[in-house]
Amino acid sequence: MNNYSADSKDRSNFHWIAIVMAIGGGYLFHIAIDMSSASIPWWLETPSILGIYGVINWAYSSFIWKTSLWGFKFSSIPNCQGTWKGTISSSYSNKKIPCIIVIRQTWRKILVSLYTNTSTSHSTVATITGCRENNPTLIYEYQNMPSNSAPESMSGHFGMVHLPLSPSGCRNLQGEYYTGKGRQTYGSIILSLIETKVLSAADAMTILNNSSTL
């Protein structure tokens, strides 16, 4: 997984809020110990501000950012994690190409893996823009590697994908892609979320092969 940028407000404010919470948590712990008259063994260190900050940072980055409380969302970054099934329409061919996309995402990192019967691609750089305007878009660069069964005319290449997202929840995606030097093709991608679970490459290929035989 690679770090990705986003223009959400919590990306700008989180560190200051977490620092204040860490200082407050450390102070409250100190007060609680004094009021209870408890003695801490010499081998047990009291939680430091840096340690409390680390716990808050880990918890928010891992799962708090994608939750909501009474309709309040902690982050405006859409949660796209899951397994997606769809088709690619390419300028290279008139045929629609079945594909599976697996997205692994935390608040800081993301990895987009796309599987077809002839190639596999993985994101190398990504950003989510438009979070503050409730018009988010996932933009990422990918590196594609043909499989052994790919035609000889196919070669490894880099490309870009633009996928508009829904701020209220990602269920269906439709975007565009284009490739760089060596391929110079473009097209569209239509995806539907089949499950929020992140599948392995082997499981993704099994779903892809089953759908291709239908």
N, C-alpha and C positions, 0 to 999 in steps of 0.2 A: 504494500500500500504506500501511496505517496501523499505528502501534504498537498492540500488544495487551498486556494484563496477563496474568500467570500466577503461580500460587502454588507453582511448583517451587522446590526447594532451590537449584538452580544459579543461579536468578535472584537469590537472596540472597547467595550465596557467590562468584559468578564474579569480581566486580571485585576482591575481596581476593586471590583466587588469582592472577588475571592480573597484579596489581601485584607480587606476590612473584616470579612468573615473570619479569616484565620486569626487575626489579632484579637477579635472579639471572642472567638472560641478559646484561644489560649488564656485570655484573661478570666473568662468564666470558669474554666477548669481550675485555675489558680485559686479563685475565690471559693469554689466548691471544696477544694482540699483544705483550705484554711478554716472554713465553717464546720467541716466534719471532724476536724482535729485528727484526721487520719495521717498515718506516717507511711511514706512511700519507701519501699526497700531500696537500698543503695544501688542495686543492679538494674532497677527499673527507671528509665528516664521519663520525665514528664513530656507530654507532646509539645514539640517546638512549633513556632509559627510556620516555619518552612515545611514541617511535616504535615500540619493541618492543611496548609495550602496545597500540598501535593495530593492529599486525599480528595479535597474538593475538586481540584483540577482533573484528577482521574475519573471521579464519579460523573462530573458534568460532561467530559469528553466522551465517556463510554455510553451513558444511557440517559442522563437527565435532559440533555439538549433536545432529544427527540420525543419527550413526554409533554403532556399538557395537564394542567391542574385547574379544574373548574372552568374550562374553556380558555385558560391562559397558556399560550405556548412559550416555552422558555427561549426558543430560538426560532428565527424566521428562515433558517436554512432547511429546505425540504429534506425529508428522509427518503432516500431512494433505494435503500438497501433491500436486496431480494433477488429473485430470479425472474427474468422476463423472457417472454416468447414472442416472436414476431417475424417480420419479413423485411428484406432489403430489396429495393428497386434501384438498379444500377444503370448508368448510361452505357456500360460495357455490354449489357445483355438485356433483352426484353423480358427475360424470365425473372420471377420473384424468387429470391433466395431465402429459404428458411434459416432462422438464426435463434440462438439463445444468448442472452446477455445476463451475466451475473455481476451484481454491484455489491461490493463490500464497502461500508462507509461508517466512519465515526465523525465526531464533530470536527476533527482536524485532518483526517486522512480518508482517501478514497482509492478504490481500484475498480476499474470497469473492464471486464473480460468478455469478449464476444467470440462466439463459436459458430462456425458453419461447417459443412461437410468437407470443405476444401481449405480452410484456413482458420487461424486463431489470432486474435489481437488483444493487446493489453494497453491500458492507458498509461501514459508516461508523465503527462502534466495535465492538471485540471483546474477549473475555476467555476464557481457558481455566482453569477452576476444577477442584479435586479432584485435582490432579497428585500431591500428597503422599500421598493416600489411595488411589492407583491406581484412581480413579474419575473420570477427566477428562471434562469436558463443555465443548464449544465453544458459547459464547453470543455472538451478535452482533446488532447493529441494522443494518438495511438500508434503503436508499432504492430504491423501485421506480418505474420509468418505463415506461408503456405504449408499445407500438410503434404505428406508423401503421395497422397492420391490426387493432388492438385494438377491441373494441366501444366505442361512445360512453359506455357506463355505467362503463367503467374509468377511473380517475384515478390520478395519482401519489400515493404514500403511503409511510409509514414502517411498519416492523414489526420483530418480534423472532423469532429462531430459536434453539432449544435442540437441540443435537446431541450426545448421549452418544458418547464416543470410546473406543477400545480402547487401553490402554497398551502392548499388545504389537504393535500395528500396525493401521492403519485399512484395512479392505477393504470393509466393509459398514457403513452408517450408517442409523439410523432415529431421527427426532426429530419435534419439533413446532414450529409457528410460529403467530403471531397478528399481526394488523395493528392499526394504531392508528386514530386518528380519521379518518373519511372512508370506511373500508372495513369495519372491525370484523368481520373474518372470522378463522377459525382452521382448523387442519388438521394433517396429518401429512406428513412427507417421508421417502421411502425411497430410499436411494442405494447404488450399487455402484461401486467404483473400476474404471474401464476402462483407465487407464494413468497412470503417475506423471508423464508429460510434461504441462507446462502448455500448453494449446492457446490459440490466439487466438480472439477472438470469432467471426470468420468460420468457422474450423474447427469450433468448438463448434456453431454454427448448422447447419453442414452435417451433422454427426452427428445433431443433433436432427431436422432435416427428413427425413433418411433413415430414422430410427426411426419417425417419425410416419406414413410412407407404407407401413410394413410391415403 
